Each structure stands twice: as structure tokens, then as C-alpha cells.
Amino acid sequence: MPSLPEEQASNVYAYAVNPAATPNRGLRWGTVSVWFLAFFPWLTMASAIAAFWSAAVDSETSYYWVAILLVPHALTVGLAVLDARRLRDWQHPRVPHWAWSLLGAPAYLIARAVAVRGNTVRGSTPLWVALANIVLSWLAITVGLFALGAFIIWVIQQLSDSMSGVN
């Protein structure tokens, strides 16, 4: 196992002995994979819509919807493994375990924010971005469903008006 540089090792030791010690501000914390995880609510919503559509189109024998729903979870685990590996490469003393991603991207991002924030004073931004994306994606789905409902009501009303004189 590679040893830590002397300055980082002394910071790790100081933090282990005294948790109130100043974290190392020089550690990098942002990886590409964590930013993909921060925007994952959009992929999750898209896969839920695709799974619903797949189940509605062919509901007798097709179980494609199960595979469609598993894609975001498999990608979450893969991205969490890559993120944890990169944090270890950057010499972070505490790294979240990838198994947190089995509970979903938000659970991994919470564990990551706790671990990285203990190493450096920054690192919780991906969690806040993910929470904002969760809210925005749910808002988009809600507005979309209301718009779809209004469109269906309008079409039915137009059909009713066009058929009012026919008996």
C-alpha cells in the first residue's frame, strides 16, 4: 500500500488524534463520476418513464421494464466505485464505501459528503446539486402529467363538440 507524503500523513495523524484539527484544504474532491451521480435523478426519471411505457405496451410476457429500472442502479454502483477509487488515488484518508450506492445515488452522495467533508472543508456541493435535481425532476414530472391530463381533457372536449350534432 502506498504511503502518504509526510505532510499529508501528519495531517491524517493530527486529525485522528484530535478531530478538531484543521482538515487539509489542498485535497481535491470533485470527480467526473460524482458529478454524473449528482445529475442522476434525470436518468432515473427517464428510466421510470421508459419502464412504464414498456410495461404498458407489452404487459403479457415482456419483463424489459425490470431491466430498464436496473440500469440506473448498475450505473450508480459503477460510478461510485470509480469515485471511491479516484478519492483514494488523491490520498483521502476517509473514503465512502461503494456499497452505499446500493441504496441509491443520494445515499452514496450523503456518505461521500460526510467522508470528504471530514478530509477537506469542501466537498458537499454534489449532494446539494443532486438534491436540487431531485426536486426539479419531480417538478418536471408533475407539470408534465398535469399538462398531459389537460391535453387529454381538451381532446375529449373537442371530440364531444364535433360529435354533438350526430345522432
C-alpha positions in Angstrom: 0.0 0.0 0.0 1.5 3.4 -1.0 2.5 5.6 1.9 1.2 9.1 2.3 3.5 12.0 1.8 4.9 13.2 5.1 2.8 16.4 5.2 -0.4 14.6 4.5 0.5 11.8 6.9 1.0 14.3 9.7 -2.4 15.9 8.9 -4.1 12.5 9.0 -2.4 11.7 12.3 -3.3 15.0 13.7 -7.0 14.6 12.7 -7.1 11.0 14.1 -5.7 12.2 17.4 -7.7 15.5 17.5 -10.8 15.5 15.4 -11.0 19.3 15.8 -7.7 19.6 13.8 -7.9 21.6 10.6 -8.6 19.4 7.6 -6.3 19.5 4.6 -7.7 22.2 2.3 -5.4 21.1 -0.6 -7.1 17.8 -1.2 -9.1 17.6 -4.5 -12.7 16.4 -4.0 -14.5 16.8 -7.4 -14.6 13.8 -9.7 -16.4 13.3 -13.0 -18.3 10.3 -11.7 -19.6 12.2 -8.7 -21.0 14.9 -11.0 -22.7 12.3 -13.1 -24.3 11.0 -9.8 -25.4 14.5 -9.0 -27.4 14.7 -12.2 -28.7 11.1 -11.9 -32.3 12.0 -10.9 -32.9 12.9 -14.5 -31.8 9.5 -15.8 -33.8 7.7 -13.1 -36.9 9.6 -14.1 -36.3 8.8 -17.8 -35.9 5.1 -17.0 -39.0 5.1 -14.9 -41.0 6.6 -17.8 -39.4 4.1 -20.2 -40.2 1.2 -17.9 -43.8 2.4 -17.5 -44.1 2.7 -21.3 -42.6 -0.7 -21.8 -44.9 -2.4 -19.3 -47.9 -0.6 -20.8 -47.1 -1.6 -24.4 -46.5 -5.3 -23.8 -47.6 -6.4 -20.4 -48.2 -10.1 -21.0 -44.7 -11.6 -21.4 -42.3 -8.8 -21.5 -40.2 -8.0 -18.5 -38.0 -5.4 -20.2 -39.2 -2.9 -17.7 -37.2 -4.6 -14.9 -34.0 -4.3 -16.9 -34.8 -0.7 -17.7 -35.2 0.1 -14.0 -32.0 -1.8 -13.1 -29.8 0.3 -15.5 -29.6 3.4 -13.2 -28.8 1.3 -10.2 -26.0 -0.6 -12.0 -24.6 2.7 -13.3 -24.8 4.2 -9.8 -22.7 1.3 -8.4 -20.1 1.6 -11.2 -19.8 5.4 -10.8 -19.5 5.0 -7.0 -16.6 2.5 -7.4 -14.8 4.9 -9.8 -15.4 7.8 -7.5 -14.1 6.0 -4.4 -11.0 4.8 -6.4 -10.2 8.3 -7.5 -10.6 9.7 -4.0 -8.1 7.0 -2.8 -5.7 8.0 -5.6 -5.9 11.5 -4.3 -4.9 10.3 -0.8 -8.1 11.0 1.0 -7.8 9.3 4.4 -11.6 8.6 4.6 -13.4 7.4 1.5 -17.1 6.3 1.4 -17.6 2.6 0.6 -19.2 1.9 -2.7 -21.8 -0.2 -1.0 -23.7 2.9 0.0 -24.6 3.2 -3.7 -26.8 0.1 -3.4 -29.2 2.3 -1.6 -29.2 4.8 -4.5 -27.2 7.8 -5.6 -28.5 10.1 -2.9 -27.3 7.7 -0.1 -23.9 7.4 -1.6 -23.6 11.2 -2.0 -24.6 11.7 1.6 -21.9 9.2 2.8 -19.4 10.9 0.4 -20.2 14.3 1.7 -19.7 13.2 5.3 -16.4 11.5 4.5 -14.9 14.1 2.2 -16.1 17.0 4.3 -14.0 15.5 7.2 -11.0 15.4 4.9 -11.3 18.9 3.5 -13.7 21.7 4.3 -15.3 21.4 0.8 -17.0 18.5 -0.9 -20.7 18.6 -0.2 -21.6 20.5 -3.4 -22.5 17.4 -5.4 -25.0 16.4 -2.7 -26.7 19.8 -2.9 -26.8 19.7 -6.7 -28.3 16.2 -6.5 -31.0 17.4 -4.1 -31.8 20.3 -6.4 -32.0 17.9 -9.3 -34.3 15.6 -7.4 -36.7 18.5 -6.7 -36.5 19.8 -10.3 -37.1 16.4 -11.8 -40.1 15.7 -9.6 -41.5 19.2 -10.5 -40.9 18.4 -14.2 -42.8 15.1 -14.0 -45.6 16.8 -12.0 -46.0 19.6 -14.6 -45.8 17.1 -17.4 -48.5 14.9 -16.0 -50.8 17.9 -15.4 -50.1 19.1 -19.0 -50.9 15.6 -20.3 -54.1 15.5 -18.3 -55.2 18.9 -19.6 -54.4 17.8 -23.2 -56.5 14.7 -22.8 -59.4 16.6 -21.4 -59.1 19.1 -24.3 -59.1 16.3 -26.9 -62.1 14.7 -25.3 -63.9 18.0 -25.3 -63.1 18.6 -28.9 -64.4 15.2 -29.9 -67.5 15.8 -27.8 -68.1 19.1 -29.5 -67.6 17.6 -33.0 -70.0 14.8 -32.3 -72.7 16.9 -30.7 -74.9 17.1 -33.8 -74.5 13.5 -34.8 -77.2 11.0 -33.7 
